[in-house]
Amino acid sequence: MSQLRVQPSHNLRGTVHVPGDKSISHRALLLAAMAQGTSRITGFLPSGDCRASLSCVRALGVAVDVESPTDITVISAGIRAPNQPLNCVRSGTTMRLLTGLLAGQPFDSTLTGDPQLLRRPMRRVVDPLREIGAEIDDTDGHAPLHIRGQSLRGGVLRLDVASAQVKSALLIAGLGADGPITVELPGPARDHTERILAAMGVRVEANGLAVTLYPIATPLPPLAIHVPGDLSSAAFPLVAAAIVPGSEVTVEGVGVNPTRTGLLEVLRDMGAHIEILDQHERSNEPVANIRIHSAGLRGTKICGDRVVRMIDEFPILAVAATQAEGRTIVRDAAELRVKETDRILTVVGELTKLGARIEPLPDGFVAEGPTRLHGGTVDSHGDHRLAMALAVAGLVAEDVVTIENAERINDSFPGFTQVMQVIGATCG
């Protein structure tokens, strides 16, 4: 699917499921590889990024039995030195978490990936690992990363950016350190790693924006986990239903971890009608069904801590902003510039091609609405979330929208087109 065509649609309706959470799938797989014994992961996300993690785990000598695309068994007696560089493909999560995992191992390793990944900054994870004794050579602040496994020490690490990937890498590295690791963040960040580790019996303590991990004296026990649906993927059918008149859509079995629900809060502020149904805990994560009805949206301002809690949802939030009455302002989101693309420039540029009134800011954007988008050809720039956001924009355009390089959607949401078709979108 190198090209995706989307036609204007009306009255989106139905109940759907979205694939498993990408962040949790990565973490569950890597921690299962570090455990001793047989781990079971259901609801695993079989996306391009998670397959990169799976390939790296196998290259580290761990057996992975893929019983179905979403059900895997990990059989590990511990990891061993790889025979060649580990290819993280386009997955920043794979590379950053593996950097922490490998820093304290008794062998050397190298992490590399596709050109897109090699452009992404890595010193944000390399530098704090160096503070606790890691020996890592980077390439002008980027990968390839050459890791010389060392014994690591405990310590207190203060991060400049509230990055869940960096925090997770440090906590994973701390499992084998000689003392506790405390990570202090400037704002909230996803806590999936802490939840999984706690379920595996690791002592992890949160105190405000700081989290402390105590090293383990015995091997990690095997893991049994069900991965909930990814809220970042659910965002696309949810926003589509919010902006397409006459729509009502329910997404079932979605993770509603409070570190991830910023978009739902923003949509409510904008006037969206959202219901959270049947909320419960599963595998130490809150899960619920989310129902949304179409509504007239109004502009809002997003800044501060809420930005971190919806950092992956800004491409689709920008689409919602084009259909909202008034001005929507996003600030404090400079992190968007170092994602798969510079998401500020690419989101603004591609939506402008469709007639949106949207302007970039150094750390965000400003959008004026509502705007009737017109048809045309746009480009994903190799960014899966931008491709899906542009597809949703096509649902409220006046004519057909064609998205080039749409195959990248499979990096996080295999089956996206089929899910959208179930609720009534005309795309393919």
Secondary structure as UniProt FT lines:
FT   STRAND          3..7
FT   STRAND          13..17
FT   HELIX           22..34
FT   STRAND          36..42
FT   HELIX           48..59
FT   TURN            60..61
FT   STRAND          63..68
FT   TURN            69..70
FT   STRAND          71..77
FT   STRAND          86..87
FT   TURN            89..90
FT   HELIX           92..103
FT   STRAND          108..112
FT   HELIX           115..118
FT   HELIX           123..131
FT   TURN            132..133
FT   STRAND          135..139
FT   TURN            140..141
FT   STRAND          142..148
FT   STRAND          155..158
FT   HELIX           164..174
FT   TURN            175..176
FT   STRAND          181..184
FT   HELIX           192..199
FT   TURN            200..201
FT   STRAND          204..207
FT   TURN            208..209
FT   STRAND          210..213
FT   STRAND          224..226
FT   HELIX           231..243
FT   TURN            245..246
FT   STRAND          248..255
FT   TURN            258..259
FT   HELIX           262..269
FT   TURN            270..271
FT   STRAND          273..282
FT   TURN            283..284
FT   STRAND          285..293
FT   STRAND          301..302
FT   HELIX           305..308
FT   TURN            309..310
FT   HELIX           311..313
FT   HELIX           314..322
FT   STRAND          325..330
FT   HELIX           334..338
FT   HELIX           343..353
FT   TURN            354..355
FT   STRAND          357..361
FT   TURN            362..363
FT   STRAND          364..369
FT   STRAND          376..379
FT   TURN            381..382
FT   HELIX           384..395
FT   STRAND          401..404
FT   HELIX           406..411
FT   TURN            414..415
FT   HELIX           416..422
FT   TURN            423..424
FT   STRAND          426..427
//
